[in-house]
């Protein structure tokens, strides 16, 4: 075989091998899995404040508020719970930090509605009674009557006990005609019954009371008695608030004739004959 033929043959073999290699490479490329396209990335979450931000802002507004507003929050807490609280417990319950605010601490300690034993604060009512029996005993100490408004904060169910004492006949609950404030009077059965002389009954019936409550109060003061009402003050307050005074209708006077029967039916116990 000549040299030329050998070169031709070798060249053909190289081309054949190159073709084979190209075919193998293309086959592998087709069989190889294609990489999945990159998934779309989710946008980063929006920056949010802490869940406590609103609460912290609320606490901050309370502590920067007026001393009087903070005192009211504490007194409301003590009144509703009827429990004793340390300054730390008050801070946890209503966010008033008495330890960090000397003005608040001193105001609490000196408040007439607050009792401080050196460690804890608790609510202090005007009258120290805790049950119905103590309430009855207290009212019996005030024969001239005691204002119900001064008893309302004594203990939680004091109003129910007042109604129970009234139903049992132990006390009277009367509304002041002018101020519409309820007054509790004792009805002590231990007191002896009082007999009223007939002449005193006639004298009582013959007295005509002034129509204006202010005049009645003046007459009481002239006789050394303290009125339970202050009509002038009440009317001035109502006028400053724009509340008009209700004009009372004038009662038509009836002439007394021989046929007129004089009665005082609203006080049967006072004028009953023995």
Buried (B, 14 or more C-beta within 10 A) or exposed (E): EEEEEEEEEEEEEEEEEEEEEEEEEEEEEEEEEEEEEEEEEEEEEEEEEEEEEEEEEEBEEBBEEEBEEBBBBBBEBBBEEEEBBEBEBBBEBBBBBBEEBEEBBEBBEEBEBBBBEEEBBBBBBBBEBEEBEBBBEBBBEBEEBBBBEEBBBBBEEBBEBBEBBBEEEBBBBEEBEBBEBBBBBBBEEEEEEEEBEEEEBEEEEEEEEEEEBBEBBBEBEEEEEEBBBBBEEBBEEEEEEEEEEEEEEEEEEEEEEEEEEEEEEEEEEEBEEE
